[in-house]
Amino acid sequence: MIPKMRLGKCLMHRQESDNSHTLLAAEGQLLELISEGAPLPQFLDKLCTALDVQMGNVVSLVLLPDDEEHALHSIEQSAAEFGLTPFSCTPILSTETEFLGTLETYCCFPRKPSLTESELIEQAAHLAALAIQHYNLDVRAESCSLDWNGATLGSPHEGPPSSN
């Protein structure tokens, strides 16, 4: 089994929006997950599910830079075994254009994304970037907090603080 991969059956129903330029329908709920500090894998799974449901006939997943190097090749092989073809490969970039990962999308039949689908994929990549950056900040803050807490405890050679 390939880590951080989510392949499922193709969704055969497409949800039509009233406005063809509507952003990802679940955007508000996804932003709430980010603000609540939801675990990154949980957020990315919900993001991919929202994209899959809104677009229909696709399966998407996020690859992070720390994923195994052979993961993309393995994923493409697994996708082909399920009858899926590459649909879109979108880099996930920070506001400073730092590479954060890739949003991969596979389709049940060979075709290119429409303009609306491309916009949805870009919106999903942007939300993924926000979540990854938020997660990275939390990890850094935790690390700083541990350093700070360690510094306030004093040297291990010192005795406990006196109560005088």
C-alpha positions in Angstrom: 0.0 0.0 0.0 1.3 3.4 -0.9 1.3 6.0 2.0 -0.8 9.1 1.8 -2.6 7.8 -1.2 -6.4 7.8 -1.5 -7.9 6.0 -4.5 -11.6 5.4 -4.5 -14.2 4.6 -7.0 -15.0 7.3 -9.6 -17.9 9.4 -8.8 -20.5 9.1 -11.5 -22.7 12.0 -10.5 -21.7 15.5 -11.1 -23.1 18.3 -9.0 -24.0 21.2 -11.1 -23.7 24.7 -9.6 -25.9 27.6 -10.3 -22.9 29.7 -11.2 -20.2 28.1 -13.3 -17.6 30.2 -11.6 -18.6 29.2 -8.1 -15.7 28.4 -5.8 -15.3 25.0 -4.3 -18.7 24.4 -2.6 -17.1 23.2 0.7 -14.7 26.1 1.0 -16.2 27.5 4.2 -16.1 24.2 5.9 -12.6 23.6 4.8 -11.4 27.0 6.0 -13.0 26.2 9.4 -11.0 23.0 9.6 -7.8 24.9 9.0 -8.7 27.5 11.7 -9.6 24.7 14.1 -6.2 23.1 13.6 -7.5 19.8 12.1 -4.8 17.3 11.4 -3.3 17.8 8.0 -4.1 14.3 6.6 -7.8 14.8 7.7 -8.0 18.2 6.0 -6.4 17.0 2.8 -8.7 14.0 2.6 -11.8 16.2 3.0 -10.4 18.7 0.4 -9.9 15.9 -2.1 -13.3 14.5 -1.4 -14.9 17.9 -1.9 -13.1 18.4 -5.2 -14.0 14.9 -6.4 -17.7 15.3 -5.5 -18.0 18.7 -7.0 -16.3 17.8 -10.3 -17.5 14.2 -10.6 -15.7 11.4 -12.4 -12.4 12.2 -10.8 -10.2 11.0 -7.9 -7.7 13.4 -6.4 -4.9 13.2 -3.9 -2.2 15.3 -2.5 1.5 14.4 -2.6 3.8 16.2 -0.1 7.5 16.7 -0.7 8.4 14.2 2.0 6.5 11.4 0.2 8.6 8.6 -1.2 10.2 9.5 -4.5 8.7 6.5 -6.2 5.2 7.3 -4.9 4.1 9.2 -8.1 5.1 6.4 -10.4 3.3 3.9 -8.1 0.2 6.0 -7.9 0.1 6.3 -11.7 0.4 2.5 -11.9 -2.4 2.0 -9.3 -4.6 4.6 -11.0 -4.2 2.8 -14.4 -5.1 -0.5 -12.7 -8.4 1.1 -11.6 -9.0 2.4 -15.1 -8.1 6.0 -14.2 -6.1 8.4 -16.5 -4.1 11.4 -15.5 -6.3 14.5 -15.6 -4.4 17.3 -13.8 -1.2 17.8 -11.9 -1.1 21.1 -10.1 1.8 22.3 -7.9 0.9 23.5 -4.4 2.9 26.7 -3.8 3.1 29.0 -0.8 2.6 32.7 -1.3 6.5 32.9 -1.5 6.3 30.3 -4.3 7.9 27.6 -2.1 6.9 24.1 -3.3 4.6 22.5 -0.7 3.3 19.5 -2.7 1.3 18.4 -5.7 -2.5 18.0 -6.2 -3.0 15.0 -8.5 -6.3 14.4 -10.2 -7.2 11.3 -12.2 -10.3 10.8 -14.3 -12.4 7.8 -15.4 -11.9 8.6 -19.0 -9.2 10.5 -21.0 -10.0 14.2 -21.2 -8.6 17.7 -20.3 -10.1 19.9 -17.5 -12.6 22.5 -18.6 -12.0 26.1 -17.6 -14.4 25.7 -14.6 -12.7 22.5 -13.5 -9.3 24.2 -13.8 -10.5 27.0 -11.5 -11.8 24.5 -9.0 -8.5 22.6 -9.0 -6.6 25.9 -8.6 -8.9 26.8 -5.6 -8.3 23.4 -4.1 -4.5 23.8 -4.5 -4.7 27.2 -2.8 -6.7 25.8 0.1 -4.2 22.9 0.4 -1.4 25.5 0.5 -3.1 27.4 3.3 -3.5 24.2 5.3 0.0 23.0 4.8 1.4 26.4 5.7 -0.8 26.5 8.8 0.4 23.0 9.8 4.0 24.0 9.2 3.6 27.1 11.4 2.0 25.0 14.2 4.9 22.5 14.0 7.4 25.4 14.3 5.4 27.0 17.1 5.4 23.7 19.0 9.1 23.4 18.5 9.7 27.0 19.8 7.3 26.3 22.7 9.3 23.2 23.7 12.5 25.2 23.5 11.1 28.0 25.5 9.7 25.7 28.1 13.0 23.9 28.4 14.8 27.2 28.8 12.5 28.3 31.6 13.1 25.2 33.6 16.7 26.0 34.2 19.8 23.9 34.0 19.4 20.2 34.9 22.3 20.8 37.4 20.4 23.4 39.4 18.2 22.4 42.3 14.5 23.2 42.5 13.6 26.9 43.0 13.6 27.9 46.6 10.4 29.0 48.2 12.0 31.6 50.4 
